[in-house]
């Protein structure tokens, strides 16, 4: 089901980085996210609800795109 909050996400299994792009255009790289948490997001029916419960305020978030941020070199965002 499409999320009203999350536009898309990607998980780097080697680096344990969960990148989430929100519908606002802001994107964050969440650090040290275990694979089971990322898989939970993929499987969640309500992605925004799962994000709030399992990711938000539980992992360090580094802004990578959005108003007031500069895209990283080589970034797709």
HUKAVEN-V236991 format. One line per field, one symbol per residue. ss: DSSP state (2 for helix, 1 for strand, 0 for the rest). A space follows every 50 residues. Layout:
ss=???
//
This chain:
ss=00000111111100001111110000111100002222222220002222 222200000011111000000000000
//
